[in-house]
Amino acid sequence: MKRELSILIPVYNADCREQVKALSRQAEVVPGLRYEIIVADDGSPDQRCVELCREVEHWFHCRFIDLGVNIGRAAIRNFLASQAHYEWLLFMDAEMVVDSGRFLMNYFEIDFTDVAYGGYYVGKGERSNLRFLYEKDCEPQHLATERRKRPFRHFHTSNFMVRKGIMLGHPFDERFRQYGYEDVLWGKQLRQAGVTVVHPDNPVGFCTFESNERFVAKTEESLRTLSLFYSDLRGYSKMIAFVESIHLAPVRWGIRLWHFIFGALERRILCSSHPDLRVFKLYKLGYFMTINNNQ
């Protein structure tokens, strides 16, 4: 059994205290485990969240680091790995819900040597929330049986364990400073390096959903990231694959024209209390094809 574990939680405008409490309780009862929990705030503008998370530095085996500036989703994870003392690292996104009493033990009982991604499930939400609708629609893809079919393409940073040497030898690409796709490229890099990724059924709960306006803005940001790293992500993005399947120039031109005429209306619908996933898919395609200069 693995006997050393650093639990690493990057935080941005979130309260991770309940998450840390749950992980700490489980770590305390794992026989012979040496562990630490490190929470690092990545320059959150909401100081209330920073101060709430700072409370964990007074808890047993816990450390809080306030970076003061935002260094990005890739760099914050590399930084946390550099701060870890132990051989195995468990990365979790902030505010993930740990409701399985055997969550940590499940990881320790899995036979793997490099990386294990446990996945996540979608908690309860409102039909008026676009992020909730989107995550519920995608939820079947997060099942372990589906993830195992393409282990390097179905990887997310929400909940994974990795050997420290692997993480330090293959860090996240710090060119990815904006939202989106740093985990996708990391999966590609692991495959190229011959690192194995296993997919146990050991999910945490994704139960906190941002506002529609915020989710649309984050989606736009991720599509800009996808366009910027187009060549790096080719073969690992459904959006790129779909766009490249459109061979007729009039069709591409028509999609861009549609977005020019109706994009603002689609965005208002998505930010309203009655969002629609079909409109969301249309908006994403039009937005990406409008900003993308690779085609």
C-alpha positions in Angstrom: 0.0 0.0 0.0 1.1 3.5 -0.7 2.2 5.1 2.6 2.9 8.7 1.8 0.4 11.2 0.3 0.4 14.9 -0.4 -3.2 16.2 -1.1 -3.0 19.3 -3.3 -5.9 21.7 -3.8 -5.6 24.8 -6.0 -8.2 27.4 -5.1 -9.6 30.4 -6.9 -12.6 32.2 -5.4 -13.8 29.1 -3.6 -14.3 27.8 -0.1 -12.5 24.4 0.3 -12.9 23.9 4.1 -15.5 21.1 4.0 -13.5 19.3 1.3 -10.3 19.5 3.4 -12.2 18.3 6.5 -13.5 15.3 4.7 -10.1 14.4 3.2 -8.4 14.9 6.6 -10.9 12.6 8.4 -10.2 9.8 5.8 -6.5 10.3 5.9 -6.4 9.9 9.7 -7.8 6.4 9.6 -5.7 5.0 6.8 -3.3 2.6 8.5 0.3 3.9 8.6 -0.3 6.9 6.3 1.9 9.9 6.4 0.1 12.8 4.7 -0.2 16.5 4.2 -2.9 18.7 2.7 -1.7 21.9 0.9 -4.2 24.5 -0.3 -2.8 27.2 -2.6 -4.8 30.3 -3.5 -4.1 31.4 -7.0 -4.7 35.1 -6.6 -8.4 35.1 -5.8 -9.9 38.6 -6.1 -12.6 37.6 -3.5 -10.7 38.1 -0.2 -13.5 36.6 1.8 -12.8 33.2 0.1 -9.1 33.7 0.8 -9.6 34.3 4.5 -12.0 31.3 4.7 -9.5 29.0 3.2 -6.7 30.4 5.3 -8.4 28.7 8.3 -7.0 25.4 7.2 -3.4 26.4 8.1 -4.4 25.9 11.8 -5.6 22.3 11.2 -3.5 19.2 11.7 -1.2 18.3 8.7 -2.6 21.2 6.7 -0.8 24.1 5.0 -2.2 27.2 3.2 -0.3 29.2 0.7 -1.5 32.6 -0.6 0.3 33.3 -3.9 -1.2 36.8 -4.0 -1.1 36.8 -7.8 -2.8 34.6 -10.4 -0.3 32.4 -12.1 -2.8 30.2 -14.0 -4.3 26.7 -13.8 -1.2 24.9 -15.2 1.4 26.8 -13.1 -0.5 26.5 -9.8 -0.5 22.7 -10.1 3.2 22.6 -11.0 3.8 24.9 -8.0 1.9 22.6 -5.7 3.8 19.6 -6.9 7.1 21.4 -6.1 5.8 22.1 -2.6 4.8 18.5 -1.8 6.9 16.4 0.6 5.6 13.0 -0.3 5.9 10.4 -3.1 2.3 10.4 -4.1 0.2 13.4 -5.0 -3.6 13.6 -5.0 -4.8 16.7 -6.9 -8.4 17.8 -6.5 -10.2 20.9 -7.8 -11.6 23.1 -5.1 -15.2 22.5 -3.8 -15.3 18.9 -5.1 -17.5 16.9 -2.7 -16.0 13.8 -1.0 -19.0 11.8 0.1 -17.6 8.3 -0.2 -16.2 7.2 3.1 -13.7 5.0 1.2 -12.5 7.6 -1.3 -8.8 7.6 -0.2 -8.7 3.8 0.6 -10.1 3.2 -2.9 -7.0 4.9 -4.4 -4.6 3.1 -2.1 -6.1 -0.3 -3.1 -5.8 0.4 -6.9 -2.8 -1.3 -8.5 -1.2 1.4 -10.6 2.3 2.9 -11.1 1.9 6.3 -12.7 -1.5 8.1 -12.9 -5.0 7.3 -11.8 -8.0 9.5 -12.6 -11.1 8.8 -10.4 -13.6 11.0 -12.3 -16.5 12.9 -11.0 -20.3 12.8 -10.9 -22.8 15.7 -11.2 -24.7 16.7 -8.1 -28.2 18.2 -8.0 -28.8 21.5 -9.8 -31.4 23.7 -11.4 -32.7 23.4 -14.9 -32.2 27.2 -15.2 -28.4 26.7 -14.8 -26.5 26.2 -18.0 -23.5 24.6 -16.4 -25.7 22.1 -14.6 -27.5 21.2 -17.9 -24.2 20.9 -19.7 -22.6 18.7 -17.1 -25.6 16.4 -16.9 -25.6 16.0 -20.6 -21.9 15.1 -20.6 -22.2 12.9 -17.4 -22.3 9.5 -19.3 -18.9 10.3 -20.7 -17.4 10.5 -17.2 -18.3 6.9 -16.3 -15.2 4.8 -15.7 -16.3 2.4 -18.4 -16.3 5.2 -21.0 -13.1 6.8 -19.8 -11.2 3.6 -20.2 -11.9 3.5 -23.9 -9.7 6.5 -24.5 -7.7 6.9 -21.3 -5.6 9.8 -22.4 -8.4 11.9 -23.9 -10.8 11.5 -20.9 -8.6 13.1 -18.3 -9.4 16.1 -16.1 -7.7 17.7 -13.2 -10.7 17.4 -10.9 -9.5 14.2 -9.1 -6.3 12.4 -9.9 -3.4 10.7 -8.2 0.1 10.8 -9.6 3.6 9.8 -8.6 5.5 12.9 -7.8 8.4 12.0 -10.1 5.9 11.7 -13.0 4.5 15.1 -12.2 7.9 16.8 -11.9 9.2 15.1 -15.0 6.1 16.0 -17.1 4.7 19.3 -15.7 1.6 21.0 -17.0 2.4 23.4 -19.9 2.5 26.8 -18.3 1.8 28.5 -21.6 -1.8 27.7 -20.7 -2.6 30.7 -18.5 -6.2 31.1 -19.4 -9.1 28.8 -18.8 -9.3 25.4 -20.5 -7.4 22.5 -22.1 -4.3 22.4 -20.0 -5.5 19.0 -18.7 -6.2 17.8 -22.3 -2.7 18.6 -23.4 -1.2 17.0 -20.3 -3.0 13.8 -21.3 -1.5 14.0 -24.7 2.0 14.5 -23.2 1.6 11.5 -21.0 0.7 9.3 -23.9 3.7 10.5 -25.9 5.9 9.8 -22.9 4.6 6.3 -22.4 3.1 7.1 -19.0 0.2 4.8 -18.1 -3.2 6.3 -17.0 -5.8 4.1 -15.3 -9.4 5.0 -14.7 -10.9 3.6 -11.5 -14.5 4.2 -10.5 -13.7 6.6 -7.6 -15.6 9.8 -8.3 -16.0 13.0 -6.3 -19.1 15.2 -6.6 -19.3 18.3 -8.8 -22.0 20.2 -7.0 -21.2 23.9 -7.4 -22.3 25.6 -10.6 -21.4 29.1 -11.6 -23.9 31.6 -13.0 -24.9 31.3 -16.7 -23.1 34.6 -17.5 -19.9 33.3 -15.9 -20.1 29.9 -17.6 -20.6 31.5 -21.0 -17.6 33.7 -20.4 -15.5 30.8 -19.3 -16.6 28.8 -22.4 -15.6 31.7 -24.6 -12.2 31.8 -22.8 -11.7 28.1 -23.3 -12.5 28.4 -27.0 -9.9 31.2 -27.3 -7.4 28.9 -25.6 -8.4 26.1 -28.1 -7.8 28.4 -31.0 -4.4 29.6 -29.6 -3.2 26.0 -29.1 -4.9 24.6 -32.2 -2.0 22.6 -33.5 -1.1 21.2 -30.1 -4.6 20.0 -29.4 -5.4 18.5 -32.8 -6.6 15.0 -32.4 -7.7 15.7 -28.8 -10.6 18.1 -29.4 -14.0 17.2 -30.7 -14.5 20.8 -31.7 -11.4 20.8 -33.9 -12.3 17.4 -35.4 -15.8 18.7 -36.3 -14.5 22.0 -37.8 -12.0 20.1 -39.9 -14.7 17.8 -41.1 -16.4 20.8 -42.7 -14.7 20.9 -46.1 -17.0 23.2 -48.0 -16.0 26.9 -47.8 -19.7 28.1 -48.2 -20.7 26.1 -45.2 -17.9 27.5 -43.1 -18.8 31.0 -44.3 -22.5 30.4 -43.5 -21.7 29.4 -39.9 -19.7 32.5 -39.4 -22.5 34.6 -40.9 -25.1 32.9 -38.7 -23.0 33.8 -35.7 -22.5 37.4 -36.8 -26.3 37.8 -37.1 -27.6 35.7 -34.3 -24.7 35.3 -31.9 -25.7 38.1 -29.6 -29.3 36.7 -29.4 -28.0 33.2 -28.6 -25.8 34.6 -25.9 -28.7 36.4 -24.3 -30.7 33.1 -24.3 -27.8 31.2 -22.7 -27.4 33.9 -20.0 -31.1 33.9 -19.2 -33.1 31.7 -16.8 -34.1 29.4 -19.7 -30.8 28.3 -21.3 -30.9 25.7 -24.1 -28.1 23.2 -24.8 -28.9 23.2 -28.6 -28.3 26.9 -28.6 -25.2 26.4 -26.6 -23.7 24.0 -29.1 -24.6 26.4 -32.0 -23.1 29.3 -30.1 -19.8 27.5 -29.4 -19.4 26.4 -33.0 -20.1 29.9 -34.3 -17.9 31.6 -31.8 -15.0 29.2 -32.4 -15.2 29.4 -36.2 -15.4 33.2 -36.0 -12.2 33.6 -33.8 -10.2 30.7 -35.3 -7.6 31.6 -37.9 -6.3 28.1 -38.4 -8.9 27.2 -41.1 
